[in-house]
Amino acid sequence: MTEERLLSKFAFILHADLAGSTALVQQNEELAHKLIQETFRRFSDIITKYK
């Protein structure tokens, strides 16, 4: 099995707890959702960049 094929078998799960997110959701749910989505987009960009 080639290295490329082996790498395609791996799966990763990311779970992140953002400090203060509960309080933010209580204050402004729409803003909290926007900020959380942006954070996960940044994670995704970094993961993609470094494979």
mmCIF file as gemmi writes it, N, C-alpha and C atoms, coordinates in Angstrom:
data_model
loop_
_atom_site.group_PDB
_atom_site.id
_atom_site.type_symbol
_atom_site.label_atom_id
_atom_site.label_alt_id
_atom_site.label_comp_id
_atom_site.label_asym_id
_atom_site.label_entity_id
_atom_site.label_seq_id
_atom_site.pdbx_PDB_ins_code
_atom_site.Cartn_x
_atom_site.Cartn_y
_atom_site.Cartn_z
_atom_site.occupancy
_atom_site.B_iso_or_equiv
_atom_site.pdbx_formal_charge
_atom_site.auth_seq_id
_atom_site.auth_asym_id
_atom_site.pdbx_PDB_model_num
ATOM 1 N N . MET Axp A 1 ? 0.854 -1.185 0 1 0 ? 1 A 1
ATOM 2 C CA . MET Axp A 1 ? 0 0 0 1 0 ? 1 A 1
ATOM 3 C C . MET Axp A 1 ? 0.895 1.241 0 1 0 ? 1 A 1
ATOM 4 N N . THR Axp A 2 ? 0.619 2.173 -0.877 1 0 ? 2 A 1
ATOM 5 C CA . THR Axp A 2 ? 1.443 3.374 -0.976 1 0 ? 2 A 1
ATOM 6 C C . THR Axp A 2 ? 1.163 4.317 0.184 1 0 ? 2 A 1
ATOM 7 N N . GLU Axp A 3 ? 2.127 5.208 0.43 1 0 ? 3 A 1
ATOM 8 C CA . GLU Axp A 3 ? 1.957 6.189 1.5 1 0 ? 3 A 1
ATOM 9 C C . GLU Axp A 3 ? 0.722 7.054 1.249 1 0 ? 3 A 1
ATOM 10 N N . GLU Axp A 4 ? 0.522 7.443 -0.004 1 0 ? 4 A 1
ATOM 11 C CA . GLU Axp A 4 ? -0.642 8.277 -0.337 1 0 ? 4 A 1
ATOM 12 C C . GLU Axp A 4 ? -1.937 7.557 0.021 1 0 ? 4 A 1
ATOM 13 N N . ARG Axp A 5 ? -2.003 6.285 -0.286 1 0 ? 5 A 1
ATOM 14 C CA . ARG Axp A 5 ? -3.216 5.511 0.025 1 0 ? 5 A 1
ATOM 15 C C . ARG Axp A 5 ? -3.4 5.379 1.541 1 0 ? 5 A 1
ATOM 16 N N . LEU Axp A 6 ? -2.304 5.174 2.275 1 0 ? 6 A 1
ATOM 17 C CA . LEU Axp A 6 ? -2.4 5.096 3.728 1 0 ? 6 A 1
ATOM 18 C C . LEU Axp A 6 ? -2.914 6.398 4.322 1 0 ? 6 A 1
ATOM 19 N N . LEU Axp A 7 ? -2.396 7.512 3.841 1 0 ? 7 A 1
ATOM 20 C CA . LEU Axp A 7 ? -2.82 8.809 4.358 1 0 ? 7 A 1
ATOM 21 C C . LEU Axp A 7 ? -4.299 9.052 4.111 1 0 ? 7 A 1
ATOM 22 N N . SER Axp A 8 ? -4.821 8.544 3.024 1 0 ? 8 A 1
ATOM 23 C CA . SER Axp A 8 ? -6.232 8.773 2.721 1 0 ? 8 A 1
ATOM 24 C C . SER Axp A 8 ? -7.142 7.997 3.662 1 0 ? 8 A 1
ATOM 25 N N . LYS Axp A 9 ? -6.604 7.083 4.444 1 0 ? 9 A 1
ATOM 26 C CA . LYS Axp A 9 ? -7.394 6.278 5.37 1 0 ? 9 A 1
ATOM 27 C C . LYS Axp A 9 ? -7.613 6.966 6.72 1 0 ? 9 A 1
ATOM 28 N N . PHE Axp A 10 ? -6.783 7.95 7.039 1 0 ? 10 A 1
ATOM 29 C CA . PHE Axp A 10 ? -6.879 8.605 8.331 1 0 ? 10 A 1
ATOM 30 C C . PHE Axp A 10 ? -8.058 9.571 8.379 1 0 ? 10 A 1
ATOM 31 N N . ALA Axp A 11 ? -8.699 9.627 9.534 1 0 ? 11 A 1
ATOM 32 C CA . ALA Axp A 11 ? -9.773 10.587 9.764 1 0 ? 11 A 1
ATOM 33 C C . ALA Axp A 11 ? -9.492 11.277 11.098 1 0 ? 11 A 1
ATOM 34 N N . PHE Axp A 12 ? -9.801 12.535 11.177 1 0 ? 12 A 1
ATOM 35 C CA . PHE Axp A 12 ? -9.569 13.293 12.392 1 0 ? 12 A 1
ATOM 36 C C . PHE Axp A 12 ? -10.872 13.952 12.834 1 0 ? 12 A 1
ATOM 37 N N . ILE Axp A 13 ? -11.049 14.014 14.123 1 0 ? 13 A 1
ATOM 38 C CA . ILE Axp A 13 ? -12.202 14.696 14.702 1 0 ? 13 A 1
ATOM 39 C C . ILE Axp A 13 ? -11.653 15.808 15.59 1 0 ? 13 A 1
ATOM 40 N N . LEU Axp A 14 ? -12.144 16.992 15.393 1 0 ? 14 A 1
ATOM 41 C CA . LEU Axp A 14 ? -11.713 18.123 16.201 1 0 ? 14 A 1
ATOM 42 C C . LEU Axp A 14 ? -12.879 18.558 17.073 1 0 ? 14 A 1
ATOM 43 N N . HIS Axp A 15 ? -12.619 18.607 18.354 1 0 ? 15 A 1
ATOM 44 C CA . HIS Axp A 15 ? -13.609 19.123 19.293 1 0 ? 15 A 1
ATOM 45 C C . HIS Axp A 15 ? -12.939 20.282 20.017 1 0 ? 15 A 1
ATOM 46 N N . ALA Axp A 16 ? -13.571 21.408 20.003 1 0 ? 16 A 1
ATOM 47 C CA . ALA Axp A 16 ? -12.98 22.567 20.662 1 0 ? 16 A 1
ATOM 48 C C . ALA Axp A 16 ? -14.019 23.226 21.559 1 0 ? 16 A 1
ATOM 49 N N . ASP Axp A 17 ? -13.59 23.599 22.729 1 0 ? 17 A 1
ATOM 50 C CA . ASP Axp A 17 ? -14.434 24.333 23.659 1 0 ? 17 A 1
ATOM 51 C C . ASP Axp A 17 ? -13.879 25.749 23.72 1 0 ? 17 A 1
ATOM 52 N N . LEU Axp A 18 ? -14.623 26.683 23.216 1 0 ? 18 A 1
ATOM 53 C CA . LEU Axp A 18 ? -14.15 28.062 23.167 1 0 ? 18 A 1
ATOM 54 C C . LEU Axp A 18 ? -14.475 28.764 24.476 1 0 ? 18 A 1
ATOM 55 N N . ALA Axp A 19 ? -13.45 29.277 25.109 1 0 ? 19 A 1
ATOM 56 C CA . ALA Axp A 19 ? -13.618 29.955 26.389 1 0 ? 19 A 1
ATOM 57 C C . ALA Axp A 19 ? -14.602 31.11 26.251 1 0 ? 19 A 1
ATOM 58 N N . GLY Axp A 20 ? -15.579 31.129 27.122 1 0 ? 20 A 1
ATOM 59 C CA . GLY Axp A 20 ? -16.551 32.215 27.131 1 0 ? 20 A 1
ATOM 60 C C . GLY Axp A 20 ? -17.672 32.065 26.12 1 0 ? 20 A 1
ATOM 61 N N . SER Axp A 21 ? -17.709 30.942 25.41 1 0 ? 21 A 1
ATOM 62 C CA . SER Axp A 21 ? -18.711 30.81 24.34 1 0 ? 21 A 1
ATOM 63 C C . SER Axp A 21 ? -20.139 30.728 24.88 1 0 ? 21 A 1
ATOM 64 N N . THR Axp A 22 ? -20.334 30.107 26.032 1 0 ? 22 A 1
ATOM 65 C CA . THR Axp A 22 ? -21.683 30.006 26.595 1 0 ? 22 A 1
ATOM 66 C C . THR Axp A 22 ? -22.22 31.391 26.939 1 0 ? 22 A 1
ATOM 67 N N . ALA Axp A 23 ? -21.403 32.191 27.578 1 0 ? 23 A 1
ATOM 68 C CA . ALA Axp A 23 ? -21.831 33.553 27.927 1 0 ? 23 A 1
ATOM 69 C C . ALA Axp A 23 ? -22.1 34.369 26.677 1 0 ? 23 A 1
ATOM 70 N N . LEU Axp A 24 ? -21.261 34.199 25.654 1 0 ? 24 A 1
ATOM 71 C CA . LEU Axp A 24 ? -21.455 34.935 24.412 1 0 ? 24 A 1
ATOM 72 C C . LEU Axp A 24 ? -22.769 34.537 23.738 1 0 ? 24 A 1
ATOM 73 N N . VAL Axp A 25 ? -23.052 33.233 23.717 1 0 ? 25 A 1
ATOM 74 C CA . VAL Axp A 25 ? -24.311 32.76 23.119 1 0 ? 25 A 1
ATOM 75 C C . VAL Axp A 25 ? -25.499 33.363 23.866 1 0 ? 25 A 1
ATOM 76 N N . GLN Axp A 26 ? -25.404 33.432 25.172 1 0 ? 26 A 1
ATOM 77 C CA . GLN Axp A 26 ? -26.494 33.999 25.968 1 0 ? 26 A 1
ATOM 78 C C . GLN Axp A 26 ? -26.692 35.489 25.676 1 0 ? 26 A 1
ATOM 79 N N . GLN Axp A 27 ? -25.604 36.186 25.375 1 0 ? 27 A 1
ATOM 80 C CA . GLN Axp A 27 ? -25.691 37.619 25.099 1 0 ? 27 A 1
ATOM 81 C C . GLN Axp A 27 ? -26.095 37.908 23.661 1 0 ? 27 A 1
ATOM 82 N N . ASN Axp A 28 ? -25.518 37.139 22.713 1 0 ? 28 A 1
ATOM 83 C CA . ASN Axp A 28 ? -25.763 37.421 21.298 1 0 ? 28 A 1
ATOM 84 C C . ASN Axp A 28 ? -25.525 36.139 20.497 1 0 ? 28 A 1
ATOM 85 N N . GLU Axp A 29 ? -26.582 35.375 20.314 1 0 ? 29 A 1
ATOM 86 C CA . GLU Axp A 29 ? -26.462 34.066 19.664 1 0 ? 29 A 1
ATOM 87 C C . GLU Axp A 29 ? -25.951 34.177 18.229 1 0 ? 29 A 1
ATOM 88 N N . GLU Axp A 30 ? -26.41 35.164 17.492 1 0 ? 30 A 1
ATOM 89 C CA . GLU Axp A 30 ? -25.979 35.322 16.098 1 0 ? 30 A 1
ATOM 90 C C . GLU Axp A 30 ? -24.477 35.626 16.002 1 0 ? 30 A 1
ATOM 91 N N . LEU Axp A 31 ? -24 36.534 16.842 1 0 ? 31 A 1
ATOM 92 C CA . LEU Axp A 31 ? -22.577 36.862 16.852 1 0 ? 31 A 1
ATOM 93 C C . LEU Axp A 31 ? -21.749 35.657 17.282 1 0 ? 31 A 1
ATOM 94 N N . ALA Axp A 32 ? -22.214 34.94 18.298 1 0 ? 32 A 1
ATOM 95 C CA . ALA Axp A 32 ? -21.496 33.755 18.769 1 0 ? 32 A 1
ATOM 96 C C . ALA Axp A 32 ? -21.361 32.735 17.641 1 0 ? 32 A 1
ATOM 97 N N . HIS Axp A 33 ? -22.437 32.49 16.933 1 0 ? 33 A 1
ATOM 98 C CA . HIS Axp A 33 ? -22.401 31.531 15.824 1 0 ? 33 A 1
ATOM 99 C C . HIS Axp A 33 ? -21.396 31.979 14.762 1 0 ? 33 A 1
ATOM 100 N N . LYS Axp A 34 ? -21.414 33.253 14.44 1 0 ? 34 A 1
ATOM 101 C CA . LYS Axp A 34 ? -20.493 33.791 13.437 1 0 ? 34 A 1
ATOM 102 C C . LYS Axp A 34 ? -19.035 33.603 13.877 1 0 ? 34 A 1
ATOM 103 N N . LEU Axp A 35 ? -18.731 33.922 15.123 1 0 ? 35 A 1
ATOM 104 C CA . LEU Axp A 35 ? -17.357 33.801 15.627 1 0 ? 35 A 1
ATOM 105 C C . LEU Axp A 35 ? -16.905 32.343 15.698 1 0 ? 35 A 1
ATOM 106 N N . ILE Axp A 36 ? -17.789 31.456 16.11 1 0 ? 36 A 1
ATOM 107 C CA . ILE Axp A 36 ? -17.451 30.039 16.19 1 0 ? 36 A 1
ATOM 108 C C . ILE Axp A 36 ? -17.201 29.477 14.791 1 0 ? 36 A 1
ATOM 109 N N . GLN Axp A 37 ? -18.043 29.837 13.83 1 0 ? 37 A 1
ATOM 110 C CA . GLN Axp A 37 ? -17.843 29.378 12.454 1 0 ? 37 A 1
ATOM 111 C C . GLN Axp A 37 ? -16.51 29.88 11.899 1 0 ? 37 A 1
ATOM 112 N N . GLU Axp A 38 ? -16.172 31.125 12.173 1 0 ? 38 A 1
ATOM 113 C CA . GLU Axp A 38 ? -14.902 31.697 11.701 1 0 ? 38 A 1
ATOM 114 C C . GLU Axp A 38 ? -13.71 30.967 12.33 1 0 ? 38 A 1
ATOM 115 N N . THR Axp A 39 ? -13.815 30.629 13.597 1 0 ? 39 A 1
ATOM 116 C CA . THR Axp A 39 ? -12.748 29.887 14.268 1 0 ? 39 A 1
ATOM 117 C C . THR Axp A 39 ? -12.538 28.536 13.6 1 0 ? 39 A 1
ATOM 118 N N . PHE Axp A 40 ? -13.61 27.822 13.311 1 0 ? 40 A 1
ATOM 119 C CA . PHE Axp A 40 ? -13.479 26.519 12.665 1 0 ? 40 A 1
ATOM 120 C C . PHE Axp A 40 ? -12.986 26.648 11.227 1 0 ? 40 A 1
ATOM 121 N N . ARG Axp A 41 ? -13.316 27.73 10.547 1 0 ? 41 A 1
ATOM 122 C CA . ARG Axp A 41 ? -12.755 27.966 9.205 1 0 ? 41 A 1
ATOM 123 C C . ARG Axp A 41 ? -11.235 28.132 9.289 1 0 ? 41 A 1
ATOM 124 N N . ARG Axp A 42 ? -10.781 28.84 10.302 1 0 ? 42 A 1
ATOM 125 C CA . ARG Axp A 42 ? -9.328 29.014 10.485 1 0 ? 42 A 1
ATOM 126 C C . ARG Axp A 42 ? -8.656 27.678 10.776 1 0 ? 42 A 1
ATOM 127 N N . PHE Axp A 43 ? -9.265 26.877 11.646 1 0 ? 43 A 1
ATOM 128 C CA . PHE Axp A 43 ? -8.727 25.536 11.913 1 0 ? 43 A 1
ATOM 129 C C . PHE Axp A 43 ? -8.631 24.752 10.611 1 0 ? 43 A 1
ATOM 130 N N . SER Axp A 44 ? -9.67 24.798 9.831 1 0 ? 44 A 1
ATOM 131 C CA . SER Axp A 44 ? -9.721 24.048 8.562 1 0 ? 44 A 1
ATOM 132 C C . SER Axp A 44 ? -8.619 24.515 7.608 1 0 ? 44 A 1
ATOM 133 N N . ASP Axp A 45 ? -8.415 25.813 7.527 1 0 ? 45 A 1
ATOM 134 C CA . ASP Axp A 45 ? -7.36 26.352 6.645 1 0 ? 45 A 1
ATOM 135 C C . ASP Axp A 45 ? -5.977 25.857 7.085 1 0 ? 45 A 1
ATOM 136 N N . ILE Axp A 46 ? -5.729 25.856 8.387 1 0 ? 46 A 1
ATOM 137 C CA . ILE Axp A 46 ? -4.436 25.407 8.906 1 0 ? 46 A 1
ATOM 138 C C . ILE Axp A 46 ? -4.25 23.902 8.665 1 0 ? 46 A 1
ATOM 139 N N . ILE Axp A 47 ? -5.284 23.13 8.914 1 0 ? 47 A 1
ATOM 140 C CA . ILE Axp A 47 ? -5.213 21.678 8.69 1 0 ? 47 A 1
ATOM 141 C C . ILE Axp A 47 ? -4.957 21.391 7.221 1 0 ? 47 A 1
ATOM 142 N N . THR Axp A 48 ? -5.634 22.08 6.341 1 0 ? 48 A 1
ATOM 143 C CA . THR Axp A 48 ? -5.451 21.891 4.913 1 0 ? 48 A 1
ATOM 144 C C . THR Axp A 48 ? -4.027 22.284 4.488 1 0 ? 48 A 1
ATOM 145 N N . LYS Axp A 49 ? -3.542 23.381 5.023 1 0 ? 49 A 1
ATOM 146 C CA . LYS Axp A 49 ? -2.213 23.858 4.66 1 0 ? 49 A 1
ATOM 147 C C . LYS Axp A 49 ? -1.123 22.861 5.041 1 0 ? 49 A 1
ATOM 148 N N . TYR Axp A 50 ? -1.222 22.271 6.215 1 0 ? 50 A 1
ATOM 149 C CA . TYR Axp A 50 ? -0.18 21.375 6.704 1 0 ? 50 A 1
ATOM 150 C C . TYR Axp A 50 ? -0.504 19.892 6.518 1 0 ? 50 A 1
ATOM 151 N N . LYS Axp A 51 ? -1.653 19.625 5.897 1 0 ? 51 A 1
ATOM 152 C CA . LYS Axp A 51 ? -2.096 18.257 5.62 1 0 ? 51 A 1
ATOM 153 C C . LYS Axp A 51 ? -2.045 17.396 6.863 1 0 ? 51 A 1
